Amino acid sequence: MRLFAILALSLAAVSMTFAQSSSKQVFPGANPAMPFSAAIKADGLIYVSGTLGSGGDIKAQTKQVLDGISATLKTAGSSLANAASVTVYLRHQADFAAMNEVYRGYWTKDPPARTTVMLPLLNEGLIEIAVVAVPDAGERVVVNPNEWSGSPNPYSYGIKTGNTLFMSGLIARNGKDNTPIKGDMTVQTKAVLENGAAILKAAGFSYTDVVSSRIYIADQAAFQDMNKVYQTYFPVDPPARATVKALLTSPDYSVEITMVAVKAANRAAFTTPNADGTPGAKNANLSAAIRAGNRLYVAGVLGNTADNKGDVKAQAAEALVRIGRTMKAAGYDWKDVVDGVVYLPDLTKFNDMNTAYREMFGKDFPARATVGPGLMGVDAAVEIMFTAAK
């Protein structure tokens, strides 16, 4: 997330030289005080940090943000036309239609997969957008099940590039006629995952290929109801996952799930080792990390303990220590991290979180978004999720 007005700082005028180590290219942000890069290019993908609007109404901020991302992608050797996956965070549910009106104009055909949720944002931002794109000349194939009607909103249900499939945030909607599927969390979770199965099949994938998921639920009390259904679709080595509380695009919907799938012979699941080096316990709902191809998808990690209640800096530091043990078990290190999201319910603690975060990385920070949803863990003050690539 960038804490500045995109239009006020033309990225074309900013010297965005990049550091390069092996296949990873780091494109620094315009504000060097912030511990994230504007973009990271690694393993055939470009990860653009969450870009935050500043000043003006939702239409002005949406244009501002997309223009800024377009400039970042151009510097990194890509364009908005090559976007594979977009996450749109909105402050207000009422801004959805106006955001869509502007957004639609940037993709007149074959729009990227997209997830849109509503949750608190930093400062005066009404919108924050994070993007994963394919470099120029990279493969980008739109995936929509043949029997489904087109999406009523400007997104494709899936985008395939190489061995990777990015899926849109899925809600309980009938793909054939776009009517909502009414029901409780159990009914809606099953409908969402059946929709996911149809998209995976259309792309030549299955649930055994899913490596990462992000789940947004409107009612935290229904968390375990969602889990009971979810577990039946992932009985062995479930994907890395984060689940947070957020409003969705309509009160009709209780859950939205976005997924990434990768076909790879070396797919492997990892648990987080205990601090003393002994094996950690498996979680029926998620794997601590999934390795697939050259990438490692790390689940959202909490850092709350009996001793650090309410201390965001301490919880962020502990979460990062746990992530470090997970990555080491999978053969990865901090230098391999390319993208992340920080879920921080109390955004006034942004600087406290950043202090711990900065100490862990030091330099060449990954791309990152920071937003303020509710967390599932009791006394949890921060959750951090990463993608790494060699």
C-alpha positions, 0 to 999 in steps of 0.5 A: 500500500502506498501512502501518497496520491498517485497523480501527485507523484508520476512514477514515470518521473521517479527513478525506479531502478531495480535490484536483481537477485537470481530471477527476482527483480525489485522495483522500489516504491516512490516512498523509500520510508515505507517497507514495501516495493512498488512491484516485484517480478519473479517466476513469470509474474509481476506482483504490484503492491496494494495502491491506495487512493488519496483525495477525491470521490470514489471515481477519482480515486479509482482512476488515480489508483489504476493509472498509478498501477498502469505506470508501475506495470509499464516500468516492470515490463507489463500493462493492465491488459496483462493483469491476471488477478486483481484484489479491490478493497473498498472502504464503503459498500455503497461505492461498489457501483461507481468503482465498477463504472470506472474500472470497466473502462480500463478493460474493454475485453477479457478483464482479469480475475477479481475479488472485491471486498469492503473493509477499513483502509488507511488514511482517507483512502476509499479504495486500495487495489493490488494486482498480479500480472503477466509480463509482456508476451506471457501467456494469459488465457481467460477461463469461463465455464462454457455453460455459464453466462458472462459475469455481470461485473467486469471480471473473468472467472479465471485467468490461466498463465503457464501452470497457474490459474488465478480465480476470481472471488466466488460468491453463492451465485448460479453461474448459468443465470447469475441469480443469488443462491440464498441460504445460510453459511453452509449452503453458501459455502457449498455453492461457492466451492461447487462454482470453484470446481466448475472453473477449475474443470474448465481450466483443466485443474482440480481441487488437488491443484489449489495452493492458496485461498483467501476467504472473506466472511461477513459473520464471524460466528459462522466461521466453523460452519464454513470450515465444516464444508470447506474441509470436505473439498480438501481432505488431504493437504489443504491449501495455504489459507487466510480467513478474515471478516469483511463486508461483501458486495451485497448483503445477500452473500455470506462468504467469498473465496478466491483461490490460486491453483498450480499444476506441479509435480513437486507439490508438497505441504508443510507445517510450521515447526515448533520453536524447539525444532520439533514437528508442528501440528497439522491443521485440518483447515489449512496447510502452513505452506504449499510448495508448487513449482518454484513458488511457496504459498504461505498461509496467513499467520497470527502471532498472538501469545499469552504474553503479547495481548494487544501488542501489535509490534510483538505479535507482528514479530512473532508471526514473522518468526513463525513464518520464517520457521515455515519457510526454512522447513520448505527450503525458502528464505526471506530474500525469496518473499515476493508478495504479501498481505497484512491484515491489521484490524487496528490501522492506527497501529500501522507504524508498530507493525511496520517496525517489526516488519522492517526489522525482519526484511531490512531491504528489497521488501516484497510487494504488499497490501495492508488492510483492516479486516476482523481476524478469527483468532482470539486476541489476534491483532495482526495476520500476515500472509506471503508468497515466495518464489525462487 
